[in-house]
Amino acid sequence: MIARRLLALFLGLLLALPVFAATPAHIRNDVPDARLSGQGTFRWFGLHIYDAALWVGAKGYDLKAPLALDLTYARALAGKKIAEASDDEIRKLGLGTPEQQATWLAKMTALFPDVQDGTHITGVYLPALGARFYHDGKLLGEIADPAFARAFFAIWLDPKTSAGKLRDALLMDAAPR
C-alpha cells in the first residue's frame, strides 16, 4: 500500500516536471533570472512553420529589461526568406522609416542562416543595445540598434501583431514575480 502511494507520488512529480523547462545557457547568460513566460506554434495557411518560446526575467514582460524569443523551426527555410518575412511584418506594423527598414533588412539578410527542421534561432532583446542572435545556442551576431530591436520583437509581441494567438500564448505567464 505504501509502495503504491510512493509510486503514485513519484509519477505525479514526474508529470509535473515538463512545466519547469530548463533555461538554455545562452538565454540564462543574457536574461538574468530567466523564466519561461509562454510558448506556442506559428502556422501559415495550416503549415507548421515554428514553435516559439518567450523567456523573461524577474520583471516579466518589460521592454526595459532583456528577454529572449526562441524559435524552433519545423521545416527548412532560407535565411533570406526569414529576413524578408521579418521585414514584411515590421512594415505591416508601420515601424521605422523606409531608410531604417532597408538597413534592417540588409543586416537581417546578412545575419540569418538557412534553417532545417529542429533548428533553433534565439533572439535576445537588449533594451539599450539592440538584439543578439543565436543559432542552436551559438552566437550568430548582434544588430546594435535599439530601434531595430524594438521593431523586430514587435513582430511577436506588439498588440497589433498578425499572430495574435501566438502573442497571447507567449505572454501567458509574463507578469513580474
Residue frames relative to the residue before (quaternion, step in Angstrom):
aa qw qx qy qz dx dy dz
M 1.0000 0.0000 0.0000 0.0000 0.00 0.00 0.00
I 0.6741 0.4723 -0.2873 0.4899 3.58 0.90 -0.94
A 0.6292 0.5385 -0.3332 0.4506 3.57 1.01 -0.80
R 0.6437 0.5139 -0.3232 0.4659 3.60 1.00 -0.77
R 0.6552 0.5080 -0.3098 0.4654 3.58 0.94 -0.84
L 0.6524 0.5015 -0.3116 0.4751 3.56 0.99 -0.83
L 0.6404 0.5159 -0.3179 0.4719 3.56 1.01 -0.82
A 0.6520 0.5055 -0.3121 0.4710 3.61 0.95 -0.86
L 0.6465 0.5069 -0.3169 0.4740 3.59 0.98 -0.83
F 0.6504 0.5200 -0.3060 0.4615 3.59 0.95 -0.90
L 0.6692 0.4877 -0.2977 0.4751 3.60 0.91 -0.91
G 0.6264 0.5357 -0.3311 0.4594 3.59 1.01 -0.74
L 0.6557 0.5000 -0.3055 0.4761 3.56 0.99 -0.82
L 0.6370 0.5283 -0.3246 0.4579 3.58 0.99 -0.81
L 0.6644 0.5017 -0.3072 0.4610 3.59 0.95 -0.82
A 0.6645 0.5036 -0.3065 0.4592 3.59 1.11 -0.58
L 0.5320 0.6833 -0.3934 0.3088 3.61 1.12 -0.51
P 0.6522 0.5293 -0.3618 0.4043 3.69 0.78 -0.78
V 0.5447 0.6146 -0.4044 0.4026 3.60 1.16 -0.42
F 0.7351 0.3609 -0.2037 0.5365 3.57 1.11 -0.70
A 0.1172 -0.8293 0.5451 0.0369 3.56 0.23 1.28
A 0.4693 -0.6571 0.5110 0.2947 3.56 -1.01 0.82
T 0.4071 -0.7114 0.5209 0.2386 3.55 -0.93 0.91
P 0.4366 -0.6934 0.5027 0.2753 3.61 -0.71 1.02
A 0.6218 -0.5973 0.3674 0.3486 3.58 -1.02 0.84
H 0.6786 0.4921 -0.3205 0.4412 3.62 0.85 -0.87
I 0.6342 0.4895 -0.3337 0.4968 3.60 1.13 -0.51
R 0.6355 0.5408 -0.3190 0.4493 3.57 0.95 -0.92
N 0.6609 0.5220 -0.3066 0.4436 3.61 1.03 -0.76
D 0.7622 0.3845 -0.1968 0.4821 3.61 1.04 -0.74
V 0.7594 0.2837 -0.1553 0.5645 3.59 1.16 -0.55
P 0.3037 -0.7772 0.5201 0.1825 3.60 -0.16 1.25
D 0.8445 0.0764 -0.1011 0.5203 3.57 -1.03 0.91
A 0.1439 0.8362 -0.5174 0.1111 3.60 1.07 0.70
R 0.0504 0.7596 -0.6470 0.0428 3.51 -1.14 0.82
L 0.5456 -0.6167 0.4598 0.3325 3.53 -1.16 0.64
S 0.2665 -0.7726 0.5625 0.1254 3.56 -0.74 1.11
G 0.7549 -0.2728 0.2102 0.5582 3.56 0.95 -0.87
Q 0.1270 -0.7836 0.6031 0.0778 3.52 -1.31 0.22
G 0.0527 0.7960 -0.5998 0.0624 3.50 -1.21 0.56
T 0.4699 -0.6643 0.5167 0.2665 3.52 -1.38 0.04
F 0.2266 -0.7438 0.6116 0.1463 3.55 -1.09 0.78
R 0.0448 -0.7786 0.6258 -0.0146 3.52 -0.86 1.08
W 0.1454 -0.7568 0.6327 0.0758 3.54 -1.15 0.71
F 0.8160 -0.1324 0.0108 0.5625 3.55 -0.46 1.27
G 0.7511 -0.4106 0.1924 0.4798 3.55 0.97 0.94
L 0.5987 0.5651 -0.3644 0.4352 3.61 1.22 -0.29
H 0.4054 -0.6943 0.5433 0.2417 3.56 -0.90 0.95
I 0.1567 -0.8149 0.5552 0.0561 3.58 -0.48 1.22
Y 0.7709 -0.2205 0.1641 0.5747 3.59 0.85 -0.97
D 0.3481 -0.6449 0.6254 0.2679 3.47 -1.44 0.21
A 0.1744 -0.7947 0.5776 0.0663 3.56 -1.01 0.85
A 0.0508 -0.7669 0.6392 0.0264 3.55 -1.17 0.71
L 0.1982 -0.7785 0.5885 0.0913 3.56 -0.90 0.98
W 0.1327 -0.7732 0.6191 0.0360 3.52 -0.90 1.05
V 0.0506 -0.7914 0.6092 -0.0057 3.58 -0.86 1.00
G 0.4846 -0.6494 0.5016 0.3030 3.54 -1.31 0.30
A 0.8051 -0.2964 0.2112 0.4683 3.56 -1.31 -0.29
K 0.6649 0.5029 -0.3071 0.4589 3.60 1.10 -0.63
G 0.4532 -0.6748 0.4591 0.3584 3.58 1.26 -0.13
Y 0.7461 -0.3200 0.2735 0.5159 3.55 -1.18 -0.60
D 0.2425 0.7302 -0.5791 0.2694 3.51 -0.33 1.37
L 0.3377 -0.7807 0.4887 0.1940 3.59 -0.51 1.13
K 0.5646 0.5405 -0.4120 0.4683 3.57 1.26 0.35
A 0.7109 0.3769 -0.2251 0.5494 3.56 1.34 0.00
P 0.5941 -0.5754 0.4176 0.3763 3.59 -1.15 0.54
L 0.0325 0.7500 -0.6606 0.0007 3.51 -1.31 0.54
A 0.2354 -0.7717 0.5760 0.1319 3.56 -1.24 0.37
L 0.1416 -0.7546 0.6370 0.0682 3.53 -1.08 0.85
D 0.1051 -0.8016 0.5883 0.0186 3.55 -0.61 1.18
L 0.1140 -0.7823 0.6113 0.0364 3.56 -0.78 1.08
T 0.1251 -0.7582 0.6371 0.0593 3.56 -0.89 0.99
Y 0.2993 -0.8019 0.4946 0.1505 3.54 -0.32 1.28
A 0.3091 -0.7635 0.5488 0.1429 3.54 -1.11 0.82
R 0.7730 0.1818 -0.1104 0.5977 3.58 1.30 0.06
A 0.5888 -0.5595 0.4486 0.3728 3.53 -1.31 0.27
L 0.0759 0.7708 -0.6281 0.0750 3.55 -0.98 0.93
A 0.4615 -0.6603 0.5168 0.2898 3.55 -1.11 0.68
G 0.5765 -0.6044 0.4320 0.3402 3.56 -1.04 0.82
K 0.6200 0.5510 -0.3373 0.4451 3.57 1.04 -0.78
K 0.6547 0.5020 -0.3095 0.4727 3.61 1.01 -0.81
I 0.6189 0.5284 -0.3400 0.4714 3.60 1.05 -0.73
A 0.6525 0.5067 -0.3055 0.4735 3.58 0.95 -0.88
E 0.6724 0.4965 -0.2994 0.4601 3.60 0.91 -0.88
A 0.6457 0.5024 -0.3241 0.4750 3.61 1.00 -0.78
S 0.6286 0.5218 -0.3286 0.4739 3.59 1.05 -0.75
D 0.6407 0.5207 -0.3110 0.4708 3.56 0.98 -0.86
D 0.6342 0.5334 -0.3273 0.4540 3.60 0.94 -0.86
E 0.6849 0.4831 -0.2901 0.4618 3.58 0.90 -0.92
I 0.6238 0.5268 -0.3369 0.4689 3.60 1.01 -0.77
R 0.6589 0.5021 -0.3028 0.4712 3.59 0.97 -0.85
K 0.6357 0.5298 -0.3295 0.4547 3.62 0.98 -0.82
L 0.6775 0.4699 -0.2807 0.4913 3.57 1.12 -0.69
G 0.4257 -0.7344 0.4383 0.2954 3.58 1.29 -0.15
L 0.4429 0.7096 -0.4405 0.3261 3.57 1.13 0.61
G 0.8050 0.2445 -0.2160 0.4956 3.54 -1.01 0.87
T 0.5073 -0.6045 0.5170 0.3316 3.51 -1.33 0.34
P 0.6634 -0.4780 0.3568 0.4518 3.62 -1.16 0.20
E 0.6367 0.5229 -0.3338 0.4580 3.60 1.03 -0.71
Q 0.6506 0.5013 -0.3152 0.4754 3.58 0.96 -0.87
Q 0.6448 0.5342 -0.3210 0.4425 3.57 0.91 -0.90
A 0.6552 0.5024 -0.3119 0.4701 3.58 0.95 -0.83
T 0.6488 0.5087 -0.3091 0.4741 3.60 0.99 -0.83
W 0.6631 0.5094 -0.3026 0.4573 3.56 0.92 -0.93
L 0.6403 0.5208 -0.3301 0.4580 3.58 0.95 -0.84
A 0.6539 0.5118 -0.3185 0.4572 3.59 0.91 -0.87
K 0.6717 0.4917 -0.2996 0.4662 3.60 0.95 -0.85
M 0.6546 0.4961 -0.3193 0.4728 3.61 0.96 -0.80
T 0.6403 0.5322 -0.3249 0.4485 3.58 0.95 -0.86
A 0.6765 0.4856 -0.2886 0.4725 3.58 0.99 -0.82
L 0.7432 0.4540 -0.2171 0.4410 3.59 1.05 -0.76
F 0.7117 0.4873 -0.2807 0.4209 3.59 0.84 -0.95
P 0.3160 -0.7669 0.5311 0.1733 3.59 -0.79 1.03
D 0.5778 -0.4907 0.4890 0.4316 3.52 -1.34 0.09
V 0.1842 -0.7905 0.5769 0.0915 3.58 -1.08 0.70
Q 0.2466 -0.7252 0.6260 0.1463 3.51 -1.37 0.43
D 0.6864 -0.4137 0.3686 0.4710 3.56 -1.30 0.08
G 0.7972 0.2764 -0.2248 0.4874 3.59 -0.77 1.07
T 0.5113 0.6399 -0.4264 0.3836 3.61 1.24 -0.21
H 0.2249 -0.7496 0.6094 0.1270 3.56 -1.08 0.85
I 0.0221 -0.7260 0.6866 0.0316 3.53 -1.05 0.87
T 0.0907 -0.7954 0.5991 0.0144 3.55 -0.72 1.11
G 0.1338 -0.7578 0.6345 0.0720 3.53 -0.94 0.96
V 0.1373 -0.7792 0.6079 0.0669 3.56 -0.91 0.93
Y 0.2908 -0.7457 0.5830 0.1393 3.53 -0.82 1.12
L 0.0313 -0.7784 0.6260 -0.0351 3.55 -0.72 1.16
P 0.4310 -0.7919 0.3505 0.2536 3.59 0.09 1.37
A 0.7903 0.3115 -0.1813 0.4955 3.61 0.69 -0.94
L 0.7135 0.4829 -0.2405 0.4472 3.59 1.23 -0.33
G 0.5987 -0.5190 0.4014 0.4594 3.58 0.89 -0.94
A 0.6037 -0.5408 0.4288 0.3990 3.55 -0.92 -0.94
R 0.1875 -0.7472 0.6305 0.0946 3.53 -1.14 0.78
F 0.1493 -0.8117 0.5624 0.0502 3.56 -0.95 0.88
Y 0.1446 -0.7784 0.6093 0.0444 3.53 -1.12 0.87
H 0.2041 -0.7355 0.6356 0.1152 3.54 -1.19 0.72
D 0.8183 -0.1508 0.0365 0.5534 3.57 -0.41 1.25
G 0.7564 -0.4183 0.1922 0.4647 3.56 0.93 0.98
K 0.6514 0.4785 -0.3194 0.4946 3.61 1.26 -0.12
L 0.5511 -0.6469 0.4214 0.3165 3.55 -0.92 0.95
L 0.2541 -0.7461 0.6022 0.1271 3.54 -0.92 1.06
G 0.6655 -0.4317 0.3282 0.5129 3.53 0.92 -0.99
E 0.4052 -0.6946 0.5451 0.2371 3.52 -1.37 -0.08
I 0.1772 -0.6979 0.6724 0.1713 3.49 -1.33 0.38
A 0.2040 -0.8292 0.5170 0.0603 3.53 -0.18 1.38
D 0.4777 0.6142 -0.4654 0.4219 3.54 0.40 1.30
P 0.3376 -0.7788 0.4910 0.1960 3.62 -0.25 1.25
A 0.6229 0.5300 -0.3516 0.4554 3.63 1.04 -0.66
F 0.6175 0.5210 -0.3386 0.4823 3.59 1.03 -0.73
A 0.6605 0.5220 -0.3202 0.4345 3.59 0.82 -0.99
R 0.6543 0.4971 -0.3200 0.4716 3.61 0.89 -0.86
A 0.6727 0.4913 -0.2980 0.4662 3.60 0.92 -0.89
F 0.6619 0.5196 -0.3166 0.4378 3.59 0.88 -0.90
F 0.7277 0.4222 -0.2578 0.4752 3.60 0.77 -0.95
A 0.5289 0.6128 -0.4049 0.4252 3.59 1.25 -0.31
I 0.4980 0.6564 -0.4269 0.3728 3.61 1.17 -0.50
W 0.7802 0.2986 -0.1440 0.5304 3.59 1.00 -0.83
L 0.8040 0.3805 -0.1489 0.4320 3.57 0.96 -0.85
D 0.5282 0.6199 -0.4234 0.3967 3.61 1.20 -0.22
P 0.5576 -0.6134 0.4307 0.3568 3.63 -0.98 0.71
K 0.7048 0.4444 -0.2670 0.4843 3.62 1.16 -0.49
T 0.2992 0.7738 -0.5108 0.2253 3.62 1.21 0.28
S 0.4981 -0.6452 0.4859 0.3153 3.57 -1.16 0.54
A 0.6979 0.4011 -0.2503 0.5380 3.60 1.31 -0.16
G 0.0490 -0.8697 0.4911 0.0025 3.55 0.70 1.13
K 0.6541 0.5033 -0.3249 0.4619 3.61 0.96 -0.79
L 0.6356 0.5075 -0.3300 0.4791 3.58 1.02 -0.75
R 0.6147 0.5434 -0.3452 0.4558 3.60 0.97 -0.81
D 0.6566 0.5124 -0.3101 0.4585 3.57 0.87 -0.94
A 0.6649 0.4999 -0.3028 0.4651 3.59 0.94 -0.87
L 0.6619 0.5117 -0.3097 0.4519 3.61 0.97 -0.83
L 0.7466 0.3933 -0.2052 0.4957 3.58 1.03 -0.79
M 0.2663 0.8179 -0.4799 0.1725 3.60 1.29 0.20
D 0.8065 0.1144 -0.0299 0.5792 3.60 0.87 -0.94
A 0.2936 0.8144 -0.4510 0.2171 3.57 0.97 0.90
A 0.4393 0.6983 -0.4676 0.3174 3.62 1.22 0.06
P 0.5953 -0.5621 0.4220 0.3893 3.61 -1.14 0.53
R 0.1944 -0.7618 0.6045 0.1284 3.54 -1.27 0.47
